């Protein structure tokens, strides 16, 4: 019969090779592309209309042990370097402490922006840059102006407030806060690509499972696969109109019928 029916017949059975599955999917490539594009469009629209963009503004701080950490030739002593890294790790906790968040909240209120301690805690993160003496403070909100204002407030407060809190270390601002030019998330292109791949994968699984569960007889070898019936003869072509043709079925007693409509 048709080429797609032959492919479906080959895939069925106890053993299925990767090559047979690939051939099946190639024969259904148009369906894979259609549902892949459909998944891409659905994810794109869902992301565009239902996911709120997030904006990030950040500052980078350089931390060293004390004002005289360097030796006379300008080199940094290893003990001071290790101490500075330990200070950076400690500072990450101070950044998110209640006292620090309250100070930032007051500074923002003075500038006309009301942000509670809880909102700051959700919006602010601090991390050490690749096990170095650099500390990055990131503000993430759904407003580019608010993210910038929060980062700027930390820029104004952190260099003096953090060392004063633990009475150790010196902090210098390396990267100042900037107004973000574009959202940091969601990545619509990446999400759309994931939607396309998901559509292709689910469609592929559908055709593979559908084919494996299909018990329709397409060629004589299918009879051997689903029953103990011996094929004694085979008629290769019948003078039957395609629109009147129906698939063959095995009935009780081992007889095979090709039921057709008669007009």
C-alpha positions as CSV (number, residue, x, y, z in Angstrom):
1,X,0.0,0.0,0.0
2,X,1.3,3.5,0.7
3,X,4.8,4.3,1.6
4,X,3.8,5.7,5.1
5,X,1.9,2.5,5.8
6,X,5.0,0.4,5.0
7,X,7.1,2.6,7.4
8,X,4.4,2.1,10.1
9,X,4.5,-1.7,9.5
10,X,8.3,-1.7,9.9
11,X,8.3,0.1,13.2
12,X,5.8,-2.2,14.8
13,X,7.1,-5.4,16.5
14,X,9.2,-6.5,19.4
15,X,12.3,-4.9,18.2
16,X,12.5,-1.3,16.9
17,X,15.7,0.1,15.4
18,X,16.7,3.7,15.5
19,X,16.9,3.8,11.8
20,X,13.3,2.6,11.5
21,X,12.2,5.4,13.9
22,X,14.1,8.0,11.9
23,X,12.4,6.8,8.7
24,X,9.0,7.1,10.4
25,X,9.7,10.6,11.6
26,X,11.0,11.7,8.2
27,X,7.8,10.5,6.6
28,X,5.9,12.7,9.2
29,X,8.3,15.7,8.9
30,X,5.5,18.0,7.8
31,X,3.5,17.3,11.0
32,X,6.7,17.8,13.1
33,X,7.3,21.2,11.5
34,X,3.6,22.3,11.8
35,X,3.3,21.4,15.5
36,X,6.8,22.8,16.2
37,X,5.8,26.2,14.8
38,X,2.6,26.0,16.7
39,X,4.4,25.4,20.0
40,X,6.8,28.3,19.1
41,X,3.9,30.7,18.5
42,X,2.0,29.6,21.7
43,X,5.0,30.0,23.9
44,X,5.9,33.3,22.3
45,X,2.4,34.8,22.8
46,X,2.2,33.4,26.4
47,X,5.6,34.9,27.3
48,X,4.8,38.2,25.6
49,X,1.4,38.8,27.2
50,X,1.5,36.9,30.5
51,X,5.1,37.1,31.7
52,X,6.2,40.4,33.3
53,X,9.6,41.6,32.1
54,X,12.3,42.0,34.8
55,X,15.0,44.6,34.8
56,X,18.4,44.4,36.5
57,X,20.7,47.1,37.7
58,X,23.9,46.3,39.6
59,X,27.0,47.7,41.2
60,X,30.4,46.0,41.7
61,X,32.4,46.6,44.8
62,X,36.2,46.0,45.3
63,X,37.1,44.8,48.8
64,X,40.5,44.8,50.4
65,X,41.7,44.1,53.9
66,X,43.0,47.5,54.9
67,X,44.2,50.7,53.5
68,X,47.9,49.5,53.6
69,X,47.3,46.0,52.2
70,X,49.8,46.4,49.5
71,X,53.6,46.0,50.0
72,X,56.1,48.7,49.0
73,X,56.5,47.4,45.5
74,X,52.8,47.4,44.8
75,X,52.2,43.7,45.2
76,X,49.4,42.3,47.3
77,X,50.3,40.1,50.2
78,X,48.6,36.6,50.1
79,X,47.3,36.9,53.6
80,X,45.6,40.2,52.8
81,X,44.2,38.7,49.6
82,X,42.7,35.7,51.6
83,X,41.4,38.1,54.3
84,X,39.7,40.3,51.6
85,X,38.0,37.2,50.1
86,X,36.7,36.2,53.5
87,X,35.5,39.8,54.0
88,X,33.6,39.6,50.7
89,X,31.9,36.5,51.8
90,X,30.9,38.1,55.1
91,X,29.7,41.2,53.2
92,X,27.2,39.2,51.2
93,X,25.3,38.5,54.4
94,X,25.5,42.1,55.6
95,X,24.0,43.4,52.3
96,X,20.8,41.5,53.0
97,X,20.7,42.2,56.8
98,X,17.7,44.1,58.2
99,X,19.9,47.1,59.2
100,X,21.3,47.5,55.7
101,X,17.9,47.1,54.1
102,X,16.4,49.6,56.4
103,X,19.2,52.1,55.6
104,X,18.6,51.6,51.9
105,X,14.8,52.0,52.4
106,X,15.3,55.3,54.2
107,X,17.6,56.6,51.5
108,X,15.0,55.7,48.8
109,X,12.3,57.4,50.8
110,X,14.4,60.5,50.9
111,X,14.6,60.4,47.1
112,X,10.8,60.0,46.8
113,X,10.7,56.2,46.3
114,X,8.8,54.1,48.9
115,X,10.2,50.5,49.1
116,X,9.7,48.3,52.2
117,X,12.3,46.1,53.7
118,X,10.5,43.0,52.5
119,X,10.4,44.3,48.9
120,X,14.1,45.0,49.0
121,X,14.8,41.6,50.4
122,X,13.0,40.0,47.4
123,X,14.7,42.4,44.9
124,X,18.3,42.4,46.0
125,X,21.0,39.7,45.7
126,X,24.7,39.7,46.4
127,X,27.4,37.4,45.1
128,X,31.2,37.1,45.0
129,X,32.5,37.3,41.4
130,X,34.4,34.1,40.7
131,X,36.0,33.7,44.2
132,X,37.6,37.1,44.0
133,X,37.6,40.3,46.0
134,X,34.8,41.7,43.9
135,X,31.3,41.8,45.3
136,X,28.3,42.3,42.9
137,X,25.0,43.7,44.2
138,X,22.1,43.2,41.9
139,X,18.6,44.8,42.1
140,X,15.9,43.1,40.0
141,X,12.4,44.5,39.7
142,X,9.7,44.9,37.0
143,X,10.7,48.6,36.7
144,X,14.0,49.8,35.1
145,X,13.8,53.0,37.2
146,X,13.2,51.2,40.5
147,X,16.0,48.7,39.8
148,X,18.4,51.6,39.1
149,X,17.3,53.6,42.2
150,X,17.8,50.6,44.5
151,X,21.3,49.8,43.1
152,X,22.2,53.5,43.3
153,X,21.1,53.6,47.0
154,X,23.4,50.7,47.7
155,X,26.2,52.4,45.8
156,X,25.8,55.4,48.1
157,X,25.5,53.5,51.4
158,X,27.6,50.3,51.1
159,X,31.2,51.7,50.8
160,X,30.9,53.4,54.3
161,X,28.2,51.4,56.0
162,X,29.5,47.8,55.4
163,X,33.1,48.4,56.8
164,X,31.6,50.4,59.7
165,X,29.3,47.5,60.6
166,X,32.1,44.9,61.1
167,X,34.9,47.4,61.7
168,X,37.1,45.8,59.1
169,X,38.0,46.2,55.4
170,X,37.8,48.9,52.8
171,X,35.2,49.1,50.0
172,X,35.5,50.9,46.7
173,X,32.9,51.1,44.0
174,X,34.1,49.7,40.7
175,X,30.9,49.6,38.6
176,X,28.3,52.3,39.3
177,X,24.6,51.7,38.9
178,X,23.1,52.2,35.4
179,X,19.6,52.3,34.1
180,X,19.0,49.0,32.3
181,X,18.3,49.4,28.6
182,X,16.5,46.1,28.1
183,X,14.8,43.4,30.3
184,X,17.0,40.7,31.8
185,X,14.2,38.2,31.6
186,X,12.3,36.6,30.1
187,X,14.4,35.6,27.0
188,X,11.6,35.5,24.4
189,X,13.8,34.0,21.7
190,X,15.1,31.2,24.0
191,X,11.6,30.4,25.2
192,X,10.2,30.4,21.7
193,X,13.0,28.0,20.6
194,X,12.1,25.7,23.6
195,X,8.5,25.9,22.4
196,X,9.4,24.8,18.9
197,X,11.6,21.9,20.2
198,X,8.8,20.8,22.6
199,X,6.3,20.8,19.8
200,X,8.5,18.6,17.7
201,X,9.3,16.2,20.5
202,X,5.7,15.7,21.6
203,X,4.6,15.2,18.0
204,X,7.4,12.7,17.5
205,X,6.3,10.8,20.6
206,X,2.7,10.8,19.4
207,X,3.5,9.3,16.0
208,X,5.9,6.7,17.5
209,X,3.4,5.5,20.2
210,X,0.5,5.6,17.7
211,X,2.4,3.5,15.3
212,X,3.6,1.0,17.9
213,X,0.0,0.5,19.1
214,X,-1.4,0.3,15.6
215,X,-2.7,-3.3,14.9
216,X,-3.9,-2.6,11.4
217,X,-2.6,-5.0,8.7
218,X,-0.8,-3.2,6.0
219,X,1.4,-6.0,4.5
220,X,1.5,-9.8,4.8
221,X,4.3,-9.8,7.4
222,X,2.0,-8.0,9.8
223,X,-0.1,-11.1,10.0
224,X,2.9,-13.1,11.3
225,X,3.7,-10.3,13.9
226,X,0.2,-10.3,15.5
227,X,-1.0,-13.9,15.1
228,X,0.0,-17.5,14.3
229,X,-1.8,-17.5,11.0
230,X,0.2,-18.8,8.1
231,X,-0.1,-16.9,4.9
232,X,-0.9,-19.4,2.1
233,X,-1.4,-16.9,-0.7
234,X,-1.5,-13.2,-1.5
235,X,-3.3,-11.0,-4.0
236,X,-1.0,-8.1,-4.8
237,X,-3.5,-5.9,-6.6
238,X,-7.3,-5.6,-6.6
239,X,-9.4,-3.7,-9.0
240,X,-11.1,-1.7,-6.2
241,X,-11.6,2.1,-6.1
242,X,-9.4,3.7,-3.4
243,X,-12.4,5.4,-1.8
244,X,-14.1,2.1,-1.3
245,X,-11.1,0.2,0.1
246,X,-10.8,-0.6,3.8
247,X,-7.9,-2.2,5.7
248,X,-7.8,-5.9,6.3
249,X,-8.6,-7.4,9.7
250,X,-8.0,-10.8,11.3
251,X,-11.2,-12.3,12.8
252,X,-11.9,-15.3,15.0
253,X,-10.8,-18.6,13.4
254,X,-7.8,-17.0,11.5
255,X,-9.8,-15.7,8.5
256,X,-8.8,-12.4,7.0
257,X,-11.4,-10.1,5.5
258,X,-11.1,-7.0,3.4
259,X,-14.5,-5.4,4.1
260,X,-15.5,-2.8,1.5
261,X,-18.5,-0.6,1.0
262,X,-20.8,-1.3,-1.9
263,X,-22.9,1.3,-3.5
